[in-house]
Amino acid sequence: MTENQDSVVQRVQRGEAFLDVRDLRVHFPTDDGLVKSVDGISFQLERGKTLGIVGESGSGKSVTSMAIMGLHGRGGARITGEIFLDGQDLVASTPEEVRLLRGKRMAMIFQDPLSAMHPFYTVGAQIVEAYRVHNQVTKKVARKHAIDMLDRVGIPQPDKRVDAYPHQFSGGMRQRAMIAMALSCDPDLLIADEPTTALDVTVQAQILDLIRDLQREFNSAVIIITHDLGVVAELADDIQVMYGGRAIEYGTAEDIFDSPQHPYTWGLLGSMPRIDRERTERLIPIKGTPPSLINIPQGCAFNPRCNYAHLNGGASETDRPELLDIGSGHKVACHLSPQQRQHAWETDIKPKL
Amino acid sequence: MSIEEIDSTAVPGVVPPALGEELLSVEGLVKHFPIRKGLLQRQSGAVQAVDGLTFNVTRGETLSLVGESGCGKTTTGRLLTRLLEPTAGKIVFEGRDISHLSEGKMRPLRRDVQMIFQDPYGSLNPRHTVGKIIGAPYKLQNVKTEHGVKRAVQELLELVGLSPEHYNRYPHEFSGGQRQRIGIARTLALRPKLIVADEPVSALDVSIQAQVVNLLEDLQKEFDLTYVMIAHDLSVVRHVSDRVAVMYLGKIVEIADRVSLYEKPMHPYTVALLSAVPVPDTKRKGNVKRIRLEGDVPSPINPPPACRFHTRCWKAQDICKTTEPPLLQLAPGHQAACHFPENQPGGESTIPVSTAQAK
């Protein structure tokens, strides 16, 4: 790590922000064709900030996070682009170099803690293992650290539970244990992939509070991946909306919720029943189904499902819109003119939400 | 939209209830799963999955059962469809006690009570074509359709928004939302009166979820269906239900119509549940007064005595640990089981403004 001596020029070359993803593409060659799971996304994230990545299944959310963590393996995936973590390009690094970063500099919370934890080892043993890889300490010290971590995430009687197996924990406790494991080495970057999807609302609220508190304390950068807009609204500073392997809208949480620009984002907001508003008679779903990643529609990937595609004089079917800044960092990939979007949002969408 | 009329009265001599009349009533329903141990398989305890439920469902309404995992919602659904036999209590469907009917006697009734399953991947046989899956109910019940089974199935496919050409395809060729539609088509084949839907949309993406919710509502209007919906997403429940029953550890703690439950929740558990729902509104970030329940749901093998919620309740007092609060009607159409209920008519509320009221 030489970031202290980095000159301005080097900063630009080696990533401006703490995490700087540039034109990341993850393609999987299969017998049926090339699956373009992630097809050119870029974003930046600073320490202490939270980025929410929102999208439906198959939009490339999880593949992005796995690429950052270096979990794709060299055999299957073709990864191009650059991922700078504090100036180090993870795509160009060897698997061994990335392995040393994993756990210490970046860590991940998985969706399903039952399959992400090893059923043969106690929870304590699994935390101790990760801690001792990165810290030269005795088993005894590491065990004490594991108990501290379990205590921090709110597991009762941590000195006893440390010797329990994952199946002896309830779903919420297991998720806490996994958060304890992810945080055991104070990672600078924490990626939470659908951390609360498998949990009940009351436990979800506890876990979200926990992630927020721990982030404040460790000042880490957090990426939260979810399909639940309520969860990102609570946690995220910035939000990236993904569709068909690309980012279609990027902005602050306020931008995305108060003045969304992309028809897909409108669709997501209209699809979910709102507990904080008057009950509507009908939900406004997005027609059709998400595209297959082998056969992404020509032009704008969303055009077959878009109610406004006909306004663009055929451009939606032929040209892929770029993610362009429409002012103050709010980016959108859509052919509609700003006036058309403004008009559609004010008249068609906003009154019905 | 039309599907072929089939002879709908499965049980001769029973007059079907009109809209708004009672279709199903449940009294003191109990289901304990025995835990056996040792060589002789002696019973050493029981999982008290459902422990004394009393409610009724009127024709044409949607009643939702909500609660955390392990509260007995799914078991209740399976008892209502008689996939499980109750340990005690009574289930009366259209005036007939079906709680202990034998499998053979139950079979004709299966026409009237159908189920939609949660997992659209696990509930369709991968080796059967869509036509065979949706046509199976006709074959099993020996129902003759006017223009043949194939025609009936194709009409059903159209009804749920699929194309009749899908008849010969296999489930793996469909997406999750489409599979759920196939499951719904199968459910509708025999024109049931009561549909128990066990988390029908929770496995689906947000945009598809809205399509399926709308479909279920359209079908209800078209065929006067009655739904018992089992769900954990409180926003979806508010959208679809007429009445909501909140369950905790095998008991109903509160049951009320939608508006009064969401606007004036009485049981502390309901209040906590509602306050925990994440709301997609950035203005609320950081200043939400959330009631944070500590810990997890206790084990139903050894539930806390008296009021089962007292271990996690912030209002609990000594009486909660000794006397079980009965489910009482505290306002018109609003029952709750609590010694110290919130939002009582005329009473002062001691809690922060709940989510439903915050505009």
Interface residues (C-beta under 8 A of the other chain):
Chain A: E56 S57 P156 S170 G171 G172 M173 D200 V201 T202 V203 Q204 A205 Q206 L208 D209 H227 D228 L229 G230 V231 V232 A233 E234 A253 E254 F257 D258 G267 L268 L269 G270 S271 M272 P273 R274 I275 D276 R279 T280 R282 L283 I284 P285 I286 K287 T289 P290
Chain B: E68 S69 S175 G176 G177 Q178 D205 V206 S207 I208 Q209 A210 Q211 V213 N214 E217 H232 L234 S235 V236 R238 H239 R258 Y262 A272 L273 L274 S275 A276 V277 P278 V279 P280 D281 T282 R284 K285 V288 R290 R292 L293 G295 D296 V297 T355 A356 A358 K359
